[in-house]
Amino acid sequence: MQQIIEWINAKNPELDREIDREEDLIEGRLIDSLDFLEFIYLLESISGRTIDLQEVSVDDFRTVERIEQRFLADLIEAA
């Protein structure tokens, strides 16, 4: 999870607060359309799985909590 938070912070250097796990990353423009594919690649790299964009929705990327549940839950359980 830390890699995701660090990536979001790097893309938003003006952000002067911690990201809440339930904060809407899309509405808050912390992840925008220009960076979305890079973010998908990051998630694929962390999870070790390919993300089929036909099988996901924008809601799967809305919050740090949802991203963790949707893409990283098995990694967290194994740790």
C-alpha positions as CSV (number, residue, x, y, z in Angstrom):
1,M,0.0,0.0,0.0
2,Q,2.9,2.3,0.8
3,Q,4.0,2.3,-2.9
4,I,0.6,3.5,-4.0
5,I,0.5,6.3,-1.5
6,E,4.0,7.3,-2.5
7,W,3.1,7.3,-6.2
8,I,0.0,9.5,-5.5
9,N,2.1,11.9,-3.4
10,A,4.8,12.1,-6.2
11,K,2.1,12.9,-8.7
12,N,0.7,15.6,-6.4
13,P,3.6,17.5,-4.9
14,E,1.3,20.4,-3.9
15,L,-0.5,18.0,-1.5
16,D,0.3,19.0,2.0
17,R,-1.6,16.4,3.9
18,E,-1.9,12.7,4.3
19,I,-4.3,10.8,2.0
20,D,-7.3,9.3,3.8
21,R,-7.9,5.7,2.9
22,E,-11.5,6.6,2.0
23,E,-10.8,9.8,0.1
24,D,-12.1,9.8,-3.4
25,L,-9.0,9.9,-5.5
26,I,-10.8,10.5,-8.8
27,E,-13.1,13.3,-7.6
28,G,-10.2,14.8,-5.7
29,R,-8.1,14.7,-8.9
30,L,-5.3,12.8,-7.2
31,I,-5.4,10.3,-10.0
32,D,-6.2,11.9,-13.4
33,S,-6.8,10.4,-16.8
34,L,-3.2,11.3,-18.0
35,D,-1.7,9.2,-15.2
36,F,-4.3,6.4,-15.1
37,L,-2.4,3.9,-17.3
38,E,0.8,4.5,-15.3
39,F,-1.2,3.8,-12.2
40,I,-2.6,0.6,-13.7
41,Y,1.0,-0.5,-14.5
42,L,2.0,0.2,-10.9
43,L,-0.8,-1.9,-9.6
44,E,0.0,-4.7,-12.0
45,S,3.7,-4.6,-10.9
46,I,2.7,-4.6,-7.2
47,S,0.1,-7.4,-7.5
48,G,2.0,-9.5,-10.0
49,R,-1.2,-9.8,-12.1
50,T,-2.5,-8.2,-15.3
51,I,-5.5,-5.9,-14.8
52,D,-8.1,-6.5,-17.6
53,L,-9.7,-3.0,-18.1
54,Q,-12.8,-4.8,-19.4
55,E,-13.4,-6.3,-16.0
56,V,-13.0,-3.3,-13.8
57,S,-14.8,0.0,-13.2
58,V,-13.7,3.4,-12.2
59,D,-15.1,2.7,-8.7
60,D,-12.4,0.0,-8.3
61,F,-9.9,2.9,-8.2
62,R,-11.8,5.5,-6.2
63,T,-10.2,5.1,-2.8
64,V,-7.0,3.6,-1.4
65,E,-9.2,1.2,0.6
66,R,-11.1,0.0,-2.5
67,I,-7.9,-0.4,-4.5
68,E,-6.5,-2.5,-1.6
69,Q,-9.7,-4.7,-1.5
70,R,-9.9,-5.2,-5.2
71,F,-6.3,-5.7,-6.2
72,L,-4.1,-6.3,-3.2
73,A,-6.2,-8.2,-0.7
74,D,-4.5,-11.6,-1.3
75,L,-1.1,-10.0,-0.9
76,I,-2.1,-8.4,2.4
77,E,-3.6,-11.7,3.7
78,A,-0.4,-13.6,2.8
79,A,1.9,-11.1,4.7
